[in-house]
């Protein structure tokens, strides 16, 4: 029989395993009963002592592991949840579940969607689950973390997906949740940067078609090429032209049509949408936000129908980067004409951002290959500061009603959109990882005691 190693706990445990494989050890009367006559005749007291010592160490190690596991489970149970749920009160949405997915680095989608979720739950009865970009190591909300949005399993039982993300590169299991949802044909409401929701490395062939550059033609406008064109993103899935944004929402990222941080957006009801339930309670000028108009490629594809047009408005006051609206105001009334726009990344910075006027909200249908047909409401507005406008909030809530087939229940005066709780949105701008670490926001910070 080999001697039991005694050089540390691991060695003793390994040696004990070898000893047990050669002996039938039974606990009896506080000792050991050896079935082998040889061991009964030639019992080595040192071996028994070593075996007993190793057994004690092994048992202590097992106890330690059990206690450690129990402690870990207890700690995990005490950790803040990685998403928030707003239970619906009474209203047309009672019994329906909306999953709102935040994750953009600039426009404070985590603030937009938590306030929108509260409005939908408090005033309209929807159950709302809000997801966040979460730092895996710290558990804080960090929109600069592009690769983790926990909680997407909630999409399995969702009636609507509201998505407001930018340039995400999510792991396979999280992408699969989104893909499964889209194949179900359930409705989607996409906000602002979701036209370029995903930025997938070339090596990830399984999800490359979600990338905002996928099968995007290089010459969309004259003069010059689309500056984001990349031949590496040409693929065989022809239906996915322009990625998630193109197939699902109707377009991918193009450029800032209005002068970013300098010109605001005023909403004008599109001629095609006048008198429709989705525009109830809205009139020209009700929708306003300091975010500029995004360019989209006209005409919009398929059955897409403009709902709100974006009128670009000049500021009256000087730019003020410390101001929540950068010096712009909803009372500004000078309609922009031909001028320079250094933020238009298309190689042409002098044009009229109201000729033509771009749609900033539209409806359409979508169908992914192998999936069912579904409804889409898309808007290129929606920064957290845009929600200070009653009209912007009403446009979004009306859009939710339309997506889930409740448009006939939109009141003539429009949906109720009163702010729920306190709402002090952050001005939109990019931040550093250090900023988010210092801010230290947890999903629990967005909870609502309803």
C-alpha positions as CSV (number, residue, x, y, z in Angstrom):
1,X,0.0,0.0,0.0
2,X,1.3,3.4,-0.9
3,X,1.9,5.8,2.0
4,X,-0.5,8.7,2.3
5,X,1.0,12.1,1.2
6,X,1.1,14.6,4.0
7,X,2.5,17.6,2.3
8,X,-0.5,19.9,2.8
9,X,-4.3,19.6,2.8
10,X,-4.5,18.8,-1.0
11,X,-1.8,16.1,-0.7
12,X,-3.5,14.6,2.3
13,X,-6.8,14.5,0.5
14,X,-5.3,12.9,-2.6
15,X,-3.5,10.4,-0.4
16,X,-6.7,9.6,1.5
17,X,-8.5,8.9,-1.8
18,X,-5.8,6.4,-2.6
19,X,-6.1,4.8,0.8
20,X,-9.8,4.6,0.6
21,X,-9.7,2.9,-2.7
22,X,-7.7,0.1,-1.1
23,X,-9.6,-0.2,2.2
24,X,-13.1,-0.7,3.3
25,X,-13.4,1.8,6.1
26,X,-16.3,1.6,8.4
27,X,-17.1,3.9,11.3
28,X,-17.7,1.7,14.3
29,X,-17.3,2.4,18.0
30,X,-15.2,5.4,17.3
31,X,-12.5,3.4,15.4
32,X,-11.9,1.6,12.1
33,X,-12.7,-1.9,11.2
34,X,-10.3,-3.3,8.6
35,X,-11.6,-6.2,6.6
36,X,-8.2,-7.2,5.4
37,X,-6.6,-9.7,7.7
38,X,-3.2,-8.3,6.7
39,X,-4.2,-4.9,8.0
40,X,-5.5,-6.4,11.2
41,X,-2.3,-8.2,11.8
42,X,0.1,-5.4,10.8
43,X,-1.7,-2.2,11.8
44,X,0.7,0.7,11.5
45,X,-0.2,3.1,14.3
46,X,1.4,5.9,12.5
47,X,-0.6,5.2,9.3
48,X,-3.8,5.1,11.3
49,X,-2.9,8.3,13.0
50,X,-2.1,9.9,9.6
51,X,-5.2,8.5,8.1
52,X,-7.3,9.8,10.9
53,X,-5.6,13.2,10.7
54,X,-6.2,13.4,6.9
55,X,-9.9,12.4,7.5
56,X,-10.4,15.2,9.9
57,X,-8.8,17.7,7.5
58,X,-10.9,16.4,4.7
59,X,-14.1,16.7,6.8
60,X,-13.1,20.2,7.9
61,X,-12.5,21.1,4.2
62,X,-15.9,19.8,3.2
63,X,-17.6,21.8,6.1
64,X,-15.6,24.9,5.0
65,X,-16.8,24.5,1.4
66,X,-20.4,24.1,2.5
67,X,-20.3,27.1,4.7
68,X,-18.5,29.1,2.0
69,X,-21.2,28.1,-0.6
70,X,-24.0,29.1,1.8
71,X,-22.3,32.4,2.6
72,X,-21.9,33.1,-1.2
73,X,-25.6,32.4,-1.8
74,X,-26.5,34.7,1.1
75,X,-24.4,37.5,-0.2
76,X,-25.7,37.0,-3.7
77,X,-29.3,37.2,-2.4
78,X,-28.4,40.5,-0.7
79,X,-26.9,42.1,-3.8
80,X,-29.1,44.7,-5.6
81,X,-31.1,43.3,-8.5
82,X,-29.6,44.0,-12.0
83,X,-32.9,45.5,-13.3
84,X,-36.0,47.2,-12.0
85,X,-39.7,46.2,-12.4
86,X,-42.5,48.7,-12.2
87,X,-45.8,46.8,-11.5
88,X,-48.7,48.3,-13.4
89,X,-51.7,49.9,-11.7
90,X,-55.0,50.1,-13.5
91,X,-55.4,51.1,-17.2
92,X,-55.6,49.7,-20.7
93,X,-52.2,48.1,-20.4
94,X,-53.1,46.0,-17.4
95,X,-51.9,42.4,-18.0
96,X,-49.3,43.4,-20.6
97,X,-45.5,43.4,-20.0
98,X,-43.0,45.8,-21.6
99,X,-39.3,45.2,-21.5
100,X,-37.3,48.4,-21.9
101,X,-33.6,48.0,-22.8
102,X,-31.2,50.8,-22.1
103,X,-27.6,51.1,-23.0
104,X,-26.2,54.1,-24.8
105,X,-23.2,56.2,-23.9
106,X,-24.5,59.7,-24.7
107,X,-28.2,60.4,-24.4
108,X,-28.9,58.9,-21.0
109,X,-31.2,56.1,-22.0
110,X,-31.2,54.7,-18.5
111,X,-33.0,57.9,-17.4
112,X,-35.3,58.0,-20.4
113,X,-36.5,54.5,-20.0
114,X,-37.0,54.5,-16.3
115,X,-39.2,57.6,-16.4
116,X,-41.1,56.2,-19.4
117,X,-41.5,52.9,-17.6
118,X,-42.9,54.6,-14.5
119,X,-45.4,56.6,-16.7
120,X,-46.6,53.5,-18.5
121,X,-47.0,51.6,-15.2
122,X,-48.5,54.4,-13.1
123,X,-50.9,55.9,-15.6
124,X,-51.6,53.1,-18.0
125,X,-51.3,49.8,-16.2
126,X,-48.4,48.2,-18.0
127,X,-45.9,46.1,-16.1
128,X,-42.5,47.5,-17.1
129,X,-39.1,45.8,-16.7
130,X,-36.1,48.1,-17.3
131,X,-32.7,46.7,-18.1
132,X,-29.3,48.4,-18.0
133,X,-25.7,48.1,-19.1
134,X,-24.1,46.6,-16.0
135,X,-20.4,46.4,-15.1
136,X,-19.9,42.7,-14.2
137,X,-17.3,43.4,-11.6
138,X,-19.0,46.2,-9.7
139,X,-22.7,45.8,-10.5
140,X,-23.0,49.5,-11.3
141,X,-24.9,51.0,-14.2
142,X,-22.2,51.8,-16.8
143,X,-23.4,52.6,-20.3
144,X,-19.8,52.5,-21.5
145,X,-19.8,48.8,-20.8
146,X,-20.9,47.6,-24.2
147,X,-21.0,43.8,-23.6
148,X,-23.5,43.1,-20.8
149,X,-27.3,43.8,-20.4
150,X,-28.5,41.2,-17.9
151,X,-32.2,40.3,-17.7
152,X,-32.9,39.8,-21.4
153,X,-34.6,36.5,-20.5
154,X,-37.6,38.7,-19.7
155,X,-38.2,39.1,-23.4
156,X,-39.6,35.6,-23.5
157,X,-42.8,36.7,-21.9
158,X,-42.8,40.3,-23.1
159,X,-45.6,42.0,-25.1
160,X,-43.3,44.8,-26.3
161,X,-39.6,45.5,-26.6
162,X,-38.6,49.1,-26.2
163,X,-34.9,49.4,-27.2
164,X,-32.6,52.4,-26.7
165,X,-29.0,51.2,-27.1
166,X,-25.9,52.1,-29.1
167,X,-23.0,50.1,-30.4
168,X,-23.6,47.1,-28.2
169,X,-21.5,43.9,-28.6
170,X,-23.5,41.5,-26.4
171,X,-22.5,37.9,-25.6
172,X,-24.2,35.0,-27.5
173,X,-26.8,34.2,-24.9
174,X,-28.0,37.8,-24.7
175,X,-28.1,38.2,-28.5
176,X,-30.0,35.0,-28.7
177,X,-32.7,36.4,-26.4
178,X,-33.2,39.4,-28.7
179,X,-33.1,37.2,-31.9
180,X,-35.7,34.9,-30.5
181,X,-38.0,37.8,-29.6
182,X,-37.7,39.3,-33.1
183,X,-38.5,35.9,-34.7
184,X,-41.7,35.8,-32.7
185,X,-42.9,38.9,-34.6
186,X,-43.8,40.8,-31.4
187,X,-43.7,44.6,-31.6
188,X,-40.6,46.8,-31.3
189,X,-40.3,50.5,-30.3
190,X,-36.9,51.8,-31.1
191,X,-35.5,55.1,-29.8
192,X,-32.7,57.4,-31.3
193,X,-29.4,55.5,-31.3
194,X,-31.1,52.2,-31.8
195,X,-30.7,52.7,-35.5
196,X,-27.1,51.8,-34.8
197,X,-27.8,49.5,-31.9
198,X,-25.0,47.0,-32.5
199,X,-21.4,47.1,-33.4
200,X,-20.1,43.6,-33.8
201,X,-16.5,42.6,-34.4
202,X,-15.9,41.0,-37.8
203,X,-14.9,37.7,-36.2
204,X,-18.4,37.1,-34.7
205,X,-19.9,35.7,-37.8
206,X,-23.1,34.4,-36.1
207,X,-24.2,38.0,-35.2
208,X,-22.4,40.1,-37.8
209,X,-25.7,40.8,-39.6
210,X,-26.9,42.8,-36.6
211,X,-24.1,45.3,-37.1
212,X,-25.1,48.8,-38.3
213,X,-22.7,48.5,-41.3
214,X,-23.9,45.1,-42.5
215,X,-24.5,45.1,-46.3
216,X,-24.7,48.9,-46.3
217,X,-24.1,50.4,-49.8
218,X,-21.1,52.6,-50.0
219,X,-22.7,55.3,-52.2
220,X,-25.9,56.5,-50.6
221,X,-25.5,60.2,-51.2
222,X,-23.8,62.5,-53.6
223,X,-21.1,63.6,-53.2
224,X,-18.9,61.2,-51.5
225,X,-19.3,57.8,-49.8
226,X,-21.0,57.0,-46.6
227,X,-18.1,57.5,-44.1
228,X,-19.0,54.4,-42.1
229,X,-18.9,52.0,-45.0
230,X,-16.7,48.9,-44.4
231,X,-16.4,46.1,-47.0
232,X,-15.7,43.6,-44.1
233,X,-19.4,43.9,-43.3
234,X,-20.7,42.5,-46.6
235,X,-22.4,39.2,-46.2
236,X,-24.8,36.6,-47.5
237,X,-27.8,37.6,-45.4
238,X,-29.2,40.1,-47.9
239,X,-32.4,40.7,-46.0
240,X,-30.3,42.3,-43.2
241,X,-29.2,45.3,-45.3
242,X,-28.0,47.9,-42.8
243,X,-28.2,45.5,-39.9
244,X,-30.7,45.6,-37.1
245,X,-31.5,49.3,-37.7
246,X,-32.1,48.8,-41.4
247,X,-34.2,45.6,-41.2
248,X,-36.1,46.3,-38.0
249,X,-36.4,50.0,-37.6
250,X,-36.1,51.2,-41.2
251,X,-32.6,52.8,-41.3
252,X,-29.1,52.6,-39.8
253,X,-27.0,55.6,-38.6
254,X,-26.5,58.2,-41.2
255,X,-25.4,61.6,-39.9
256,X,-26.5,64.6,-37.8
257,X,-28.9,66.5,-40.1
258,X,-29.2,69.3,-37.5
259,X,-26.2,71.0,-35.9
260,X,-25.5,68.8,-32.9
261,X,-25.7,70.7,-29.6
262,X,-26.6,73.8,-31.5
263,X,-30.0,73.3,-33.2
264,X,-33.1,71.8,-31.6
265,X,-36.0,69.8,-33.0
266,X,-39.6,70.8,-33.1
267,X,-42.1,68.1,-34.0
268,X,-44.6,68.7,-36.9
269,X,-47.3,66.1,-37.5
270,X,-46.8,64.4,-40.9
271,X,-49.6,65.0,-43.4
272,X,-50.1,61.2,-43.6
273,X,-50.7,60.9,-39.9
274,X,-53.1,63.7,-39.3
275,X,-56.3,62.4,-37.7
276,X,-54.8,59.0,-36.8
277,X,-55.2,57.7,-33.2
278,X,-51.4,57.7,-32.8
279,X,-51.3,61.5,-33.0
280,X,-54.2,62.2,-30.6
281,X,-53.4,64.9,-28.1
282,X,-50.6,66.2,-30.3
283,X,-50.3,69.4,-32.4
284,X,-47.5,71.0,-34.2
285,X,-44.8,72.3,-31.8
286,X,-45.9,70.1,-28.8
287,X,-42.9,67.9,-29.4
288,X,-39.6,69.6,-28.7
289,X,-36.1,68.5,-27.6
290,X,-32.6,69.8,-27.6
291,X,-31.4,66.8,-29.6
292,X,-30.8,67.6,-33.2
293,X,-32.6,65.9,-36.1
294,X,-31.0,62.7,-37.4
295,X,-30.8,62.3,-41.2
296,X,-32.5,59.2,-42.6
297,X,-32.4,57.9,-46.1
298,X,-35.5,58.8,-48.0
299,X,-37.9,57.4,-48.9
300,X,-38.2,55.2,-45.9
301,X,-38.4,51.5,-46.9
302,X,-41.5,49.3,-47.4
303,X,-44.6,50.2,-45.6
304,X,-43.0,52.8,-43.4
305,X,-45.2,55.8,-42.8
306,X,-43.9,59.1,-41.3
307,X,-45.8,60.2,-38.1
308,X,-43.7,63.2,-36.9
309,X,-41.5,65.4,-39.0
310,X,-38.5,67.1,-37.4
311,X,-38.2,70.9,-38.0
312,X,-34.7,72.1,-37.2
313,X,-34.7,75.3,-35.1
314,X,-31.9,77.8,-34.4
315,X,-31.1,78.9,-30.9
316,X,-31.7,82.5,-29.8
317,X,-29.2,82.5,-27.0
318,X,-25.5,81.7,-27.0
319,X,-24.4,78.1,-26.5
320,X,-24.0,77.3,-22.8
321,X,-22.5,73.9,-22.1
322,X,-23.5,74.1,-18.4
323,X,-27.1,74.5,-19.3
324,X,-29.3,71.4,-19.5
325,X,-30.4,72.5,-23.0
326,X,-27.1,73.9,-24.1
327,X,-28.7,77.3,-24.3
328,X,-31.6,76.2,-26.5
329,X,-35.2,76.7,-25.4
330,X,-38.6,75.4,-26.6
331,X,-39.5,79.0,-27.2
332,X,-36.9,79.4,-29.9
333,X,-38.8,80.1,-33.1
334,X,-36.2,80.7,-35.9
335,X,-36.5,78.0,-38.4
336,X,-33.1,77.0,-39.7
337,X,-32.1,77.7,-43.3
338,X,-29.0,77.0,-45.4
339,X,-25.9,77.1,-43.2
340,X,-22.8,75.2,-42.1
341,X,-23.1,72.0,-40.0
342,X,-19.6,70.8,-38.9
343,X,-21.3,67.7,-37.3
344,X,-22.7,66.4,-40.6
345,X,-20.1,63.6,-41.2
346,X,-20.9,63.1,-44.9
347,X,-18.3,65.3,-46.5
348,X,-20.8,68.2,-47.0
349,X,-21.5,70.6,-44.2
350,X,-23.5,73.4,-45.9
351,X,-27.1,72.7,-46.7
352,X,-30.7,73.5,-45.5
353,X,-31.7,71.0,-42.6
354,X,-35.4,71.7,-43.4
355,X,-35.2,71.0,-47.1
356,X,-36.3,68.3,-47.1
357,X,-37.6,67.9,-43.6
358,X,-36.7,64.6,-42.1
359,X,-39.2,62.2,-40.3
360,X,-38.3,61.8,-36.6
361,X,-41.0,59.2,-35.9
362,X,-42.6,56.6,-38.1
363,X,-44.4,53.3,-38.1
364,X,-43.6,50.2,-40.2
365,X,-43.6,46.5,-40.1
366,X,-40.7,44.1,-39.9
367,X,-40.0,40.4,-40.5
368,X,-36.7,38.7,-39.9
369,X,-35.9,35.6,-42.0
370,X,-37.8,32.6,-40.6
371,X,-39.9,34.8,-38.3
372,X,-43.3,36.3,-38.0
373,X,-44.4,39.8,-39.0
374,X,-44.4,42.5,-36.4
375,X,-45.1,46.2,-35.8
376,X,-42.5,48.9,-35.3
377,X,-42.6,52.4,-34.0
378,X,-39.3,54.2,-34.4
379,X,-38.2,57.7,-33.3
380,X,-34.8,59.5,-33.6
381,X,-35.8,61.7,-30.6
382,X,-35.8,60.5,-27.0
383,X,-32.8,61.8,-25.0
384,X,-33.5,62.1,-21.3
385,X,-33.8,65.9,-21.6
386,X,-36.3,65.4,-24.5
387,X,-38.7,63.9,-22.0
388,X,-39.1,67.2,-20.3
389,X,-41.5,68.0,-23.1
390,X,-45.1,66.8,-22.6
391,X,-45.4,66.3,-26.3
392,X,-42.3,64.0,-26.6
393,X,-43.6,61.8,-23.7
394,X,-47.1,61.7,-25.3
395,X,-45.6,60.7,-28.7
396,X,-43.8,57.8,-27.0
397,X,-46.8,56.6,-25.0
398,X,-49.1,56.8,-28.0
399,X,-46.5,54.8,-29.9
400,X,-46.6,52.1,-27.2
401,X,-50.4,51.9,-27.5
402,X,-50.1,51.5,-31.3
403,X,-47.4,48.9,-31.0
404,X,-49.5,46.6,-28.8
405,X,-52.7,47.1,-30.7
406,X,-54.4,49.5,-28.3
407,X,-54.5,52.6,-30.5
408,X,-58.3,52.7,-30.3
409,X,-58.0,53.2,-26.6
410,X,-55.9,56.4,-27.0
411,X,-58.2,59.2,-25.6
412,X,-59.1,62.0,-27.9
413,X,-57.2,64.4,-25.7
414,X,-54.2,62.1,-25.8
415,X,-52.6,59.8,-23.3
416,X,-51.7,60.8,-19.7
417,X,-48.0,61.6,-19.4
418,X,-47.5,63.4,-16.1
419,X,-44.0,62.9,-14.7
420,X,-43.9,60.2,-12.1
421,X,-41.8,61.0,-9.0
422,X,-38.8,63.3,-9.4
423,X,-37.2,63.7,-12.7
424,X,-33.9,65.6,-13.2
425,X,-32.4,64.4,-16.4
426,X,-28.7,64.7,-17.2
427,X,-27.6,66.7,-20.2
428,X,-26.5,64.4,-23.0
429,X,-22.8,64.0,-23.5
430,X,-20.2,61.2,-23.5
431,X,-18.6,60.3,-20.2
432,X,-15.6,58.4,-19.0
433,X,-15.5,55.1,-17.2
434,X,-14.2,57.0,-14.2
435,X,-17.4,59.1,-14.3
436,X,-19.6,56.1,-14.0
437,X,-17.5,54.5,-11.2
438,X,-17.7,57.7,-9.2
439,X,-21.4,58.0,-9.9
440,X,-21.9,54.5,-8.7
441,X,-25.5,54.1,-9.8
442,X,-27.2,50.7,-9.2
443,X,-30.5,49.6,-10.7
444,X,-32.0,49.9,-7.3
445,X,-31.4,53.7,-7.5
446,X,-34.2,53.7,-10.1
447,X,-36.7,51.9,-8.1
448,X,-40.2,53.4,-7.6
449,X,-42.3,52.9,-4.6
450,X,-45.7,52.5,-6.2
